[in-house]
Amino acid sequence: MESSEEEDDFPSIETITPQSKIDSLYQSHTEKGIRKLCCELLDLKDAVENLCGNMQTKYLAFMRMSDEVVEMEHELVELQKHISGQGILVQDLMTGVCREIEDWNAIDGNNVASQQDDELEDVLWSEADNPQVLFLDNVDILLAEHKVDEALEALMAEEKSSPELKGLTDTSSSEESTYRSAFLKRKSTLVEQLTEIVQHPSAKTVEMKKALASLIKLGKGPFAHQILLELYRSRLRKNIEVFLPSCSLCPKTFPGTLCKLVFSSISTATKESILIFGDDPVYTSRVVQWAEWEIESFVRLVKDNAPSPDTVSALDAASNYIQASLAFCSMLEPQGLKLSKLLLVLLRPYIEEVLELNFRRARRLILDVTQPDESSELSTHLVSPLSAFVASSDIVLVDSGIRFMDIIEDILVQLTPPAVMHFGGSVLMRIAQLFDKYMGVLIKSLPGPSDDDNLTELKEVIPFRAETDAEQLALLGMAFTILDELLPHAVKMVWSLKKEGKESNDDIAASAATSSISGELKDWKRQLQHSFDKLKDHFCRQYVLSFIYSREGKTRLNAQIYFDGDGEDLIRSSEPLPSLPFQALFAKLQQFATVAGDVLLGKEKLQKLLLARLTETVVMWLSDEQEFWGVFEDSAIPIKALGLQQLLLDMHFTVELARFAGYPSRQVHQIASAIIARAIRTFSARGIDPQSALPEDEWFVETAKSAINKLLAGSESEVDDDDDGHIISHGNSISDSDDTASSLSSVESTESFVSASMGEIESAGDLTDPEA
């Protein structure tokens, strides 16, 4: 009533409604649904939490029940063992009693049988008081409870105190008593339990050592030692299995880590063996044998998990294996383990295989010069010595030389000092073989006797050809640079590390190592020189043959020139000169020395070697050419003393030319002397008296020197008239003293050999190569 009165008093606020009415009027169905859903979710959350709590409680109860079941199973097993042991004991006891009864019956007859029954009854009644039975029961209880220490003490004490068990061995016989048999069975059970302790994966080191010591006390020393070694072997296998998947991820550290795993396990096993078993030779020999087996397994692991043997990474890994394993072997030597020799014997086939396949790969890369190896960057320090020949030769040729050295250095850089120490000789041998193959490639690039324009389609495809003298000399210069500079330097850098590794040893060992290194390098350099000599000899032989034979195959240097001379005596001639072919040879060597001075600048040694070899090749051809000497021996052809004089002058001219040019050759002198002696014998057989026909040797020597001076003077006048006079005449003349002879290969600029025009010689006798 009051409210209605208030409403009447205030009619202006009739439109104001309570909040509850607003909520009931305007609340949307969506909001109601959301609220309802939230309530349901809260209820669901409470239910889930209750369920989780119940599950956790039930799970804990389940775990407790599982533990109890395991314990009960263990107890049941132990109870079964105990019952089985008691049954065996009772059975043995009954068997022994029955045997005794039978013996008594056999001895005493029926009267004794009644007494035996009484004794058996006494035994059965007194069994509970027998100390042996009580002892065995006590041991069974200890073994069932795995109290191995107490069981060991009880067994050891009983063995010492019991007369029946003294001197007990592990091998039982049919005469042993039942008690001894039961005692041995308990002892065997204890050994099994101790073995389980040692072999348990979670056994601690202290427990393991204690169990092994207990086995030793039980007289199972060899068995315990075998268990120890097998334990370390199994641990090593597990560690390796865990580590092996990382071999592809860490190829650089894989060799060292694998070596550390293997050798540290061997070291630890050796130390533990000495600590537990002492220095007994029997155990020591077993450790050594076990270590050797592990080394064999290690080598098999190396082979199975190494990179492909024909790759550089395989060579790097092999070198690291050698270095790491030998370092660990040296650390094991104080422990009495000398495994280095065995390791090297086992690793050698693998290392040799890796070296062989790597050098085969290198051979393919070097021989296949048509395919540039873009994957390898050329060493910058190699470009400088070999780039000097780019201007005079094909760029492909220089690239092949740079590639050769780059491949060699790529192999050498992988070698560690121990690898060099033990396999350096094999590496040097293969480098020499590779260099020999490369020299073969260069030989094919030089003109040869099979070169024929009509057989071009039959020739082997060669990526570069050295046609001109400059190109051929650049090829020789590049090969000589590799032989004399680059290869020795690359090898010296690696072999010096080996020598430094020996400095820490005593003086005698260091001296022996140094002498061994020197011997290896000397033999290696000798092989390289032999391979280069084949290239040099091929070049000189083809160069001389192109001088001696014309394109038509005719011989320019034939015996006929010694029959066609004018006059009867060369001695009375006003200006005696060598025959036209040898004058042409002089001009040819002049031209060659000029080109060599430009192309082989700074390589005077090679220039002299080539000039000397060219001269040797000429006289060697003349000495061996049977057609040449057959003309002199033919009686149908008349001969004169002039021919013999001319031939001897040509030989003396050749010898003096070599001496004057600065490359005096003993071989040239010997062959020339042999030719002179043969010529004198041949002419003497044809009726020419050498005593009257030939002057003294001094005349030939002086005449040869004078001829060289005249030819040089003639060359000077032609050079002065030459529009391309880039060769300056040095105006040297030959004196009687050899000391004043100047080296034609060491004159400044391009004066090494005075260039001479060969026009007169070509017009006179066509004795030079038209392309010269």
C-alpha positions in Angstrom: 0.0 0.0 0.0 2.8 2.3 0.8 4.5 1.8 -2.5 1.3 2.5 -4.4 1.0 5.7 -2.4 4.5 6.7 -3.3 3.8 6.0 -6.9 0.8 8.3 -6.7 2.8 11.0 -5.1 5.5 10.9 -7.8 3.9 10.2 -11.0 6.8 11.7 -13.0 9.1 8.7 -12.5 6.7 6.0 -13.7 9.1 5.2 -16.6 12.0 4.1 -14.3 12.2 0.3 -14.0 14.4 -2.0 -11.8 17.5 -3.6 -13.2 16.2 -7.1 -12.7 13.3 -6.2 -14.9 15.6 -4.8 -17.5 17.7 -8.0 -17.4 14.7 -10.1 -17.7 13.3 -8.1 -20.6 16.3 -7.3 -22.7 18.7 -10.1 -22.1 19.3 -11.9 -25.4 19.2 -15.5 -26.0 22.8 -15.5 -27.0 24.1 -14.3 -23.7 21.9 -16.8 -21.9 23.5 -19.5 -24.0 27.0 -18.3 -23.2 26.4 -18.3 -19.5 24.9 -21.8 -19.7 28.0 -23.0 -21.6 30.4 -21.5 -19.1 28.6 -23.3 -16.3 28.8 -26.6 -18.2 32.5 -26.0 -18.8 33.2 -25.4 -15.2 31.4 -28.6 -14.3 33.4 -30.4 -16.8 36.6 -29.0 -15.5 35.7 -30.2 -12.0 35.0 -33.6 -13.3 38.3 -33.8 -15.2 40.3 -32.7 -12.1 38.6 -35.4 -10.1 39.3 -37.9 -12.8 43.0 -36.9 -12.9 43.3 -37.2 -9.2 41.7 -40.6 -9.3 44.0 -41.7 -12.1 47.1 -40.5 -10.3 46.1 -42.3 -7.1 45.4 -45.5 -9.0 48.7 -45.1 -11.0 50.7 -44.8 -7.8 48.8 -47.8 -6.4 49.5 -49.7 -9.6 53.3 -48.9 -9.3 53.4 -50.1 -5.7 51.7 -53.3 -6.7 54.1 -53.8 -9.6 57.1 -53.3 -7.3 55.5 -55.7 -4.8 54.9 -58.3 -7.6 58.6 -58.0 -8.7 59.8 -58.4 -5.2 57.5 -61.4 -4.7 58.7 -62.9 -8.0 62.3 -62.5 -6.8 61.4 -64.0 -3.4 59.7 -66.9 -5.1 62.7 -67.5 -7.3 65.0 -67.4 -4.3 62.7 -69.7 -2.4 62.6 -72.1 -5.3 66.4 -72.1 -5.4 66.5 -72.7 -1.7 64.0 -75.5 -1.9 65.9 -77.0 -4.8 69.1 -76.8 -2.9 67.6 -78.4 0.2 66.1 -81.1 -2.0 69.5 -81.8 -3.6 71.1 -81.9 -0.2 68.5 -84.3 1.1 68.8 -86.4 -2.0 72.6 -86.5 -1.8 72.3 -87.3 1.9 69.9 -90.2 1.3 72.1 -91.5 -1.6 75.1 -91.5 0.6 73.2 -93.2 3.4 71.9 -95.8 1.1 75.4 -96.5 -0.2 76.6 -96.9 3.3 73.8 -99.3 4.1 74.6 -101.4 1.1 78.3 -101.6 2.1 77.3 -102.6 5.6 75.0 -105.3 4.3 77.7 -106.7 2.0 80.2 -106.9 4.9 78.3 -108.0 7.9 75.4 -109.8 6.4 72.1 -110.0 8.1 73.4 -109.2 11.6 74.9 -106.0 10.4 71.7 -105.0 8.6 69.9 -104.6 11.9 72.7 -102.5 13.3 72.7 -100.4 10.1 69.0 -99.7 10.5 69.7 -98.5 14.0 72.6 -96.2 12.7 70.5 -94.9 9.9 67.8 -94.0 12.4 70.4 -92.3 14.5 71.6 -90.3 11.5 68.2 -89.2 10.5 67.4 -88.2 14.1 70.7 -86.3 14.4 70.6 -84.6 11.0 69.2 -81.5 12.5 72.3 -81.2 14.8 74.9 -81.9 11.9 77.2 -78.8 11.6 77.8 -79.4 7.9 74.1 -79.4 7.2 73.7 -76.2 9.3 76.6 -74.6 7.4 75.1 -75.4 4.0 71.7 -74.1 5.1 73.4 -70.9 6.3 75.2 -70.5 2.9 72.0 -71.1 1.0 70.3 -68.4 3.0 73.1 -66.0 2.3 73.1 -66.8 -1.4 69.3 -66.4 -1.5 69.6 -63.0 0.0 72.5 -62.1 -2.3 74.9 -61.4 0.5 77.9 -62.4 -1.5 80.5 -61.0 0.9 79.2 -63.0 3.8 78.8 -66.1 1.7 82.4 -65.7 0.5 83.7 -65.4 4.0 81.7 -68.4 5.2 82.9 -70.6 2.3 86.5 -69.5 2.7 86.5 -70.1 6.4 84.9 -73.5 6.0 87.4 -74.5 3.3 90.3 -73.6 5.6 88.9 -75.3 8.7 87.3 -78.5 7.3 89.8 -81.3 6.7 87.6 -82.8 4.1 87.7 -79.5 2.0 91.4 -78.7 2.3 93.1 -78.6 -1.1 89.8 -78.4 -2.8 89.8 -78.0 -6.5 87.1 -77.0 -9.0 87.1 -80.4 -10.7 85.1 -83.0 -8.9 85.6 -86.7 -9.1 83.4 -89.7 -8.3 85.2 -90.3 -5.0 84.3 -86.9 -3.6 82.0 -86.9 -0.7 78.5 -85.7 -0.8 79.4 -82.7 1.4 82.2 -81.7 -1.0 79.8 -81.9 -3.9 77.3 -79.7 -2.1 80.1 -77.3 -1.1 81.2 -77.0 -4.7 77.7 -76.3 -5.9 77.3 -73.4 -3.4 80.7 -72.1 -4.5 79.6 -72.3 -8.2 76.4 -70.4 -7.3 78.4 -67.7 -5.6 80.6 -67.4 -8.8 77.5 -67.0 -10.9 76.2 -64.2 -8.6 79.6 -62.4 -8.6 79.6 -62.7 -12.4 76.2 -61.1 -12.6 77.4 -58.2 -10.5 80.4 -57.6 -12.7 78.3 -57.8 -15.9 75.4 -55.8 -14.7 75.1 -52.6 -16.8 74.6 -50.3 -13.8 77.3 -51.8 -11.7 79.6 -49.3 -10.2 83.4 -49.5 -10.5 83.9 -50.2 -6.8 81.4 -53.0 -6.9 82.9 -54.5 -10.0 86.4 -54.5 -8.6 85.2 -56.0 -5.3 83.4 -58.8 -7.2 86.5 -59.5 -9.3 88.6 -59.7 -6.2 86.1 -62.2 -4.7 86.3 -64.3 -7.8 90.1 -64.3 -7.4 89.7 -65.5 -3.8 87.5 -68.3 -5.1 90.3 -69.5 -7.4 88.6 -68.1 -10.5 91.4 -65.6 -11.5 91.6 -66.5 -15.2 87.8 -66.4 -15.4 87.6 -63.1 -13.7 90.3 -61.6 -16.0 88.3 -62.8 -19.0 85.2 -61.2 -17.6 87.1 -57.9 -17.1 88.3 -57.8 -20.7 84.9 -58.8 -22.1 83.4 -56.0 -20.0 85.7 -53.4 -21.5 85.1 -54.8 -24.9 81.3 -54.5 -24.6 81.6 -50.9 -23.2 83.9 -50.0 -26.1 81.4 -51.4 -28.6 78.5 -49.5 -27.1 80.5 -46.2 -27.2 81.5 -46.8 -30.8 77.9 -47.6 -31.8 76.9 -44.3 -30.3 79.7 -42.4 -31.9 79.6 -43.9 -35.5 76.6 -41.9 -36.7 78.6 -38.7 -36.3 81.3 -39.8 -38.7 79.7 -38.1 -41.7 78.9 -34.9 -39.7 82.4 -34.4 -38.3 84.9 -35.9 -40.8 87.8 -33.8 -39.5 87.5 -34.8 -35.9 86.2 -38.4 -36.5 89.7 -40.1 -36.8 91.0 -38.6 -33.6 87.9 -39.2 -31.6 87.7 -42.8 -32.7 91.3 -43.4 -31.9 90.8 -41.9 -28.5 87.8 -44.2 -27.8 89.7 -47.3 -28.7 93.1 -46.6 -27.2 91.7 -45.1 -24.0 89.7 -48.2 -23.5 92.8 -50.3 -24.0 94.8 -48.2 -21.6 92.1 -48.3 -18.9 91.7 -52.1 -19.2 95.5 -52.5 -18.9 95.6 -50.3 -15.8 92.7 -52.1 -14.2 94.3 -55.5 -15.0 97.5 -54.5 -13.3 95.7 -53.0 -10.4 93.5 -56.1 -9.7 95.6 -59.0 -11.0 99.1 -57.6 -10.6 102.0 -58.1 -13.0 101.5 -61.8 -13.6 102.9 -62.7 -17.0 99.9 -64.8 -17.8 97.5 -61.9 -17.3 99.8 -59.5 -19.1 100.0 -61.7 -22.1 96.3 -62.0 -22.2 95.9 -58.2 -22.1 98.4 -57.8 -25.0 96.5 -60.4 -27.0 93.2 -58.7 -26.2 94.6 -55.3 -27.2 95.8 -56.7 -30.5 92.3 -58.0 -31.2 91.0 -54.6 -30.5 93.5 -53.0 -32.8 92.4 -55.3 -35.6 88.7 -54.4 -34.9 89.8 -50.7 -35.0 91.4 -51.1 -38.4 88.3 -52.7 -39.7 86.2 -49.8 -38.4 88.6 -47.4 -40.1 88.1 -49.1 -43.4 84.3 -49.5 -43.1 83.6 -45.9 -42.0 86.3 -44.0 -44.0 85.4 -41.8 -47.0 85.7 -43.2 -50.5 89.4 -44.1 -50.9 89.8 -42.2 -54.2 89.0 -38.8 -52.6 91.3 -36.3 -50.9 89.3 -36.5 -47.8 90.1 -40.2 -47.5 93.8 -39.4 -47.7 93.4 -36.7 -45.0 91.5 -39.1 -42.8 94.1 -41.9 -43.3 96.9 -39.5 -42.4 95.1 -38.4 -39.3 94.4 -42.0 -38.3 98.2 -42.7 -38.5 99.1 -39.7 -36.5 96.5 -40.1 -33.8 96.9 -43.9 -33.4 100.7 -43.8 -33.3 100.6 -41.1 -30.7 98.3 -43.2 -28.5 100.5 -46.2 -29.2 103.5 -44.3 -27.8 101.5 -43.4 -24.7 100.7 -47.1 -24.2 104.4 -48.2 -24.4 105.1 -47.4 -20.7 102.3 -49.8 -19.8 104.1 -52.6 -21.6 102.0 -52.5 -24.8 104.0 -52.1 -28.0 101.4 -51.9 -30.7 102.9 -49.6 -33.2 104.4 -52.3 -35.5 101.1 -54.3 -35.5 99.1 -51.1 -36.2 101.3 -50.2 -39.2 101.2 -53.7 -40.6 97.4 -53.7 -40.4 97.0 -50.1 -41.7 99.5 -50.4 -44.6 97.2 -52.2 -47.1 94.5 -49.6 -46.5 96.9 -46.6 -46.7 98.5 -48.0 -49.9 95.0 -48.4 -51.4 94.1 -44.8 -50.5 97.4 -43.5 -52.0 97.1 -45.6 -55.1 93.5 -44.5 -55.8 94.3 -40.9 -55.1 97.2 -40.9 -57.5 95.0 -42.7 -60.1 92.5 -39.9 -59.7 95.4 -37.4 -60.1 96.6 -39.2 -63.2 93.2 -39.0 -64.8 93.0 -35.3 -64.0 96.4 -34.6 -65.4 96.2 -36.7 -68.5 92.7 -35.4 -69.3 94.0 -31.9 -69.9 91.1 -31.1 -72.3 88.8 -30.9 -69.3 89.8 -28.0 -67.0 89.4 -28.7 -63.4 87.2 -25.8 -62.3 86.6 -27.2 -58.9 90.1 -26.6 -57.7 91.5 -23.2 -57.4 95.0 -22.8 -58.8 97.7 -21.9 -56.3 98.7 -18.3 -56.8 102.4 -19.0 -56.0 102.6 -21.5 -58.9 101.3 -19.0 -61.4 104.4 -16.8 -61.2 107.1 -19.4 -62.1 105.2 -21.0 -64.9 103.4 -17.9 -66.3 106.7 -16.8 -67.7 106.2 -19.3 -70.5 102.7 -18.1 -71.5 104.0 -15.6 -74.1 106.0 -18.4 -75.9 103.5 -21.3 -75.7 99.9 -22.3 -75.7 98.0 -21.2 -72.6 96.7 -24.8 -72.3 100.2 -26.1 -71.9 100.9 -23.7 -69.0 97.5 -24.5 -67.4 98.4 -28.2 -67.5 101.7 -27.5 -65.6 99.9 -25.4 -63.0 97.2 -28.1 -62.6 99.9 -30.8 -62.2 101.5 -28.9 -59.3 98.2 -28.0 -57.8 97.1 -31.6 -57.7 100.5 -32.7 -56.2 100.3 -30.1 -53.5 96.7 -31.0 -52.8 97.9 -34.5 -52.0 101.0 -33.5 -50.1 99.2 -31.1 -47.8 97.1 -34.0 -46.5 100.1 -35.9 -45.2 101.0 -35.7 -41.5 104.6 -36.2 -40.3 104.0 -39.8 -39.2 102.4 -40.6 -42.5 105.4 -39.1 -44.3 107.7 -41.0 -41.9 106.2 -44.4 -42.7 104.8 -44.0 -46.2 106.9 -41.2 -47.6 108.8 -43.5 -49.9 105.6 -44.8 -51.4 104.4 -41.2 -51.9 107.6 -40.2 -53.6 107.5 -43.2 -55.8 104.0 -42.4 -57.0 104.9 -38.7 -57.5 107.8 -39.9 -59.7 105.4 -42.1 -61.7 102.9 -39.3 -62.1 105.7 -37.0 -63.3 106.8 -39.6 -65.7 103.2 -39.9 -67.1 103.1 -36.1 -67.4 106.4 -36.1 -69.3 104.8 -38.7 -71.6 101.9 -36.2 -72.3 104.5 -33.5 -73.1 106.4 -35.8 -75.4 103.3 -36.4 -77.4 103.0 -32.6 -77.8 106.4 -32.4 -79.5 106.9 -33.2 -83.2 107.7 -36.9 -83.7 108.7 -39.3 -86.5 105.1 -40.2 -87.1 104.0 -36.6 -87.8 102.6 -36.6 -91.3 100.1 -34.3 -92.9 98.6 -37.2 -94.7 97.9 -39.1 -91.4 96.3 -36.4 -89.4 93.1 -38.2 -89.0 95.0 -41.2 -87.4 96.8 -39.2 -84.8 95.8 -39.2 -81.2 93.9 -36.1 -80.1 96.4 -33.8 -78.4 95.1 -30.7 -76.7 98.2 -28.6 -77.5 101.0 -28.9 -80.0 104.5 -27.3 -79.8 105.4 -26.6 -83.4 107.9 -23.8 -83.3 111.3 -23.7 -81.5 110.0 -21.2 -79.1 106.9 -23.3 -78.2 109.1 -26.4 -77.7 111.6 -24.6 -75.6 108.8 -23.2 -73.5 107.5 -26.7 -73.0 110.9 -27.9 -71.9 111.4 -24.9 -69.7 108.1 -25.5 -67.9 109.0 -29.2 -67.3 112.4 -28.2 -66.1 110.9 -25.6 -63.7 108.6 -28.2 -62.2 111.5 -30.7 -61.9 114.1 -28.3 -60.6 112.0 -25.8 -58.5 108.4 -26.5 -57.8 108.4 -30.2 -57.0 111.5 -30.2 -54.8 110.1 -27.2 -52.9 106.7 -28.8 -52.4 108.2 -32.0 -51.1 110.8 -30.3 -49.0 108.0 -28.4 -47.1 106.4 -31.7 -46.1 109.5 -33.7 -45.5 111.0 -30.9 -43.3 108.1 -31.5 -40.9 109.2 -35.2 -40.7 112.7 -34.1 -39.9 111.5 -31.8 -37.2 109.5 -34.6 -35.7 112.8 -36.5 -35.2 114.7 -33.8 -33.5 113.4 -34.7 -30.1 114.9 -38.2 -30.3 118.5 -39.1 -29.5 121.3 -38.1 -31.8 121.8 -41.6 -33.3 118.1 -42.0 -34.2 118.0 -38.5 -35.6 121.1 -39.1 -37.7 119.6 -42.4 -39.0 116.3 -40.6 -39.8 118.1 -37.8 -41.6 120.1 -40.2 -43.7 117.0 -42.2 -44.5 115.3 -39.0 -45.7 118.3 -38.0 -47.8 118.4 -41.4 -49.4 114.7 -41.3 -50.3 114.9 -37.8 -51.8 118.1 -38.7 -53.8 116.4 -41.7 -55.3 113.3 -39.7 -56.0 115.2 -36.9 -57.7 117.1 -39.4 -59.8 113.8 -40.9 -61.0 112.4 -37.4 -61.8 115.6 -36.6 -63.7 115.3 -39.8 -65.7 111.8 -38.9 -66.7 112.8 -35.4 -67.7 115.7 -36.8 -69.7 113.3 -38.8 -71.8 111.5 -35.6 -72.7 114.8 -33.8 -73.4 116.3 -36.7 -75.4 113.1 -36.9 -77.5 113.2 -33.2 -78.3 116.9 -33.3 -79.1 116.6 -36.4 -81.3 113.7 -34.9 -83.3 115.5 -31.6 -83.5 118.7 -33.2 -84.9 116.8 -35.5 -87.2 115.0 -32.5 -88.7 118.4 -31.0 -89.3 119.9 -34.1 -90.8 117.0 -35.3 -93.0 115.2 -33.2 -95.5 111.4 -33.4 -96.0 112.0 -35.8 -98.9 113.8 -38.1 -96.5 117.3 -37.5 -97.9 120.3 -37.4 -95.6 122.1 -34.1 -95.6 124.9 -35.4 -93.5 126.3 -38.3 -95.7 129.6 -39.7 -96.5 129.6 -38.3 -100.0 130.8 -34.9 -98.8 134.1 -36.4 -97.9 134.7 -37.6 -101.4 133.7 -34.5 -103.4 136.3 -32.1 -101.9 138.6 -30.2 -104.2 142.4 -30.6 -103.8 144.5 -33.3 -102.4 145.5 -32.0 -99.0 143.5 -29.9 -96.5 146.7 -28.9 -94.7 147.9 -26.8 -97.6 144.5 -25.0 -97.9 144.7 -21.3 -97.1 141.5 -21.2 -95.1 140.5 -24.8 -94.0 136.9 -24.9 -92.7 134.6 -27.7 -91.5 132.4 -29.3 -94.0 129.1 -27.5 -95.0 126.9 -29.7 -92.8 128.9 -28.8 -89.7 128.9 -25.2 -90.7 125.1 -25.5 -90.9 125.2 -27.2 -87.5 127.1 -24.2 -86.1 124.4 -21.8 -87.5 121.6 -24.0 -86.3 123.0 -24.0 -82.8 123.4 -20.3 -83.0 119.8 -19.8 -83.9 118.7 -22.3 -81.2 120.8 -20.5 -78.5 119.3 -17.2 -79.5 115.7 -18.4 -79.1 116.6 -20.3 -75.9 118.1 -17.1 -74.5 114.7 -15.4 -75.0 112.4 -18.2 -73.9 114.5 -19.7 -71.1 115.7 -16.4 -69.6 117.4 -17.1 -66.3 117.7 -20.8 -66.9 121.2 -21.0 -68.2 121.6 -24.5 -66.8 118.8 -25.8 -69.0 120.2 -23.9 -72.0 123.6 -25.6 -71.6 122.0 -29.0 -71.1 120.0 -28.7 -74.3 123.0 -27.4 -76.4 125.2 -30.2 -75.0 122.6 -32.8 -75.7 122.0 -31.6 -79.2 125.7 -31.8 -79.9 125.9 -35.2 -78.4 122.9 -36.4 -80.5 124.6 -35.3 -83.7 127.9 -37.2 -83.0 125.9 -40.2 -81.7 123.9 -40.4 -84.9 127.1 -40.1 -86.9 128.7 -42.9 -84.9 125.8 -45.3 -85.2 124.8 -44.6 -88.8 125.9 -47.8 -90.6 125.0 -46.4 -94.0 127.4 -43.6 -93.5 130.3 -45.9 -92.7 129.3 -48.4 -95.3 130.2 -45.9 -98.0 133.8 -45.6 -96.6 134.1 -49.4 -96.5 132.9 -49.8 -100.1 136.0 -50.6 -102.2 134.2 -49.5 -105.4 134.3 -45.9 -104.2 137.7 -44.2 -104.3 138.8 -42.3 -101.3 141.4 -39.6 -100.6 143.4 -38.4 -97.6 141.5 -35.2 -97.9 138.3 -36.9 -96.8 139.9 -38.3 -93.7 141.4 -34.9 -92.9 138.0 -33.2 -93.4 136.2 -35.8 -91.2 138.8 -35.3 -88.4 138.5 -31.6 -88.6 134.7 -31.8 -88.4 135.0 -33.9 -85.2 137.5 -31.5 -83.6 135.3 -28.6 -84.7 132.4 -30.1 -82.9 134.4 -30.6 -79.7 135.8 -27.1 -79.7 132.4 -25.7 -80.5 131.0 -27.3 -77.3 133.9 -26.1 -75.3 133.6 -22.5 -76.7 129.9 -22.4 -76.1 130.4 -23.2 -72.4 129.0 -26.7 -72.3 132.0 -29.0 -72.7 130.7 -32.5 -72.8 132.8 -35.6 -71.9 130.4 -37.7 -73.9 130.9 -35.5 -77.0 134.7 -35.8 -76.6 134.5 -39.6 -76.2 132.2 -40.2 -79.2 134.2 -37.8 -81.4 137.4 -39.7 -80.4 135.7 -43.0 -81.2 134.6 -41.6 -84.6 138.2 -40.4 -85.3 139.6 -43.8 -84.4 137.1 -45.7 -86.6 137.7 -43.3 -89.5 141.5 -43.9 -89.2 141.0 -47.6 -89.1 138.6 -47.5 -92.1 140.9 -45.4 -94.3 143.9 -47.4 -93.3 142.1 -50.5 -94.5 141.6 -48.8 -97.8 145.3 -48.0 -98.2 145.5 -44.5 -96.8 148.5 -44.1 -94.5 147.4 -42.0 -91.4 151.0 -41.2 -90.5 151.7 -39.4 -93.7 148.2 -38.1 -94.4 147.4 -36.6 -91.0 149.1 -33.7 -89.2 149.4 -33.4 -85.4 146.3 -33.1 -83.3 147.3 -29.6 -82.3 146.8 -28.6 -86.0 143.2 -29.8 -85.9 142.5 -28.0 -82.6 143.9 -24.7 -83.8 142.2 -25.0 -87.2 138.9 -25.7 -85.5 139.2 -22.7 -83.2 140.2 -20.5 -86.2 137.2 -21.7 -88.1 134.9 -20.8 -85.3 136.3 -17.3 -85.2 135.9 -17.0 -89.0 132.3 -18.2 -88.8 131.6 -15.8 -85.9 133.1 -12.9 -87.9 131.0 -13.8 -90.9 127.9 -13.9 -88.7 128.7 -10.5 -87.3 128.8 -8.9 -90.8 125.5 -10.5 -91.7 123.9 -9.3 -88.4 125.2 -5.8 -89.0 123.4 -5.8 -92.4 120.2 -7.3 -90.9 117.3 -4.8 -90.6 116.1 -6.8 -87.5 119.5 -6.6 -85.8 118.3 -7.2 -82.3 121.3 -9.6 -81.8 124.5 -7.7 -80.8 127.7 -9.3 -81.7 130.0 -9.7 -78.8 133.1 -10.0 -81.0 134.7 -12.7 -78.9 137.4 -14.8 -80.5 138.9 -18.1 -79.5 142.4 -18.0 -78.0 144.7 -20.9 -77.4 143.8 -20.9 -73.8 140.6 -22.6 -72.7 140.3 -20.2 -69.8 139.5 -17.3 -72.2 136.6 -19.2 -73.8 133.3 -17.4 -73.0 130.1 -19.2 -72.4 127.7 -18.8 -75.3 124.8 -19.4 -73.1 125.5 -16.8 -70.5 126.2 -13.6 -72.4 124.0 -10.6 -71.6 120.7 -10.1 -73.4 120.4 -12.4 -76.4 124.1 -12.6 -77.2 124.2 -16.2 -76.0 125.1 -17.5 -79.4 125.8 -15.2 -82.4 122.9 -15.5 -84.9 124.1 -16.4 -88.4 122.4 -16.4 -91.7 122.3 -19.8 -93.3 121.6 -18.5 -96.8 124.9 -19.4 -98.2 124.9 -22.9 -96.7 121.4 -23.5 -97.9 122.2 -22.5 -101.5 125.5 -24.4 -101.4 124.3 -27.8 -100.2 120.7 -27.6 -98.9 122.0 -28.8 -95.5 119.5 -27.0 -93.3 115.9 -27.3 -92.5 113.9 -25.1 -94.8 111.7 -24.1 -91.9 114.6 -23.3 -89.6 
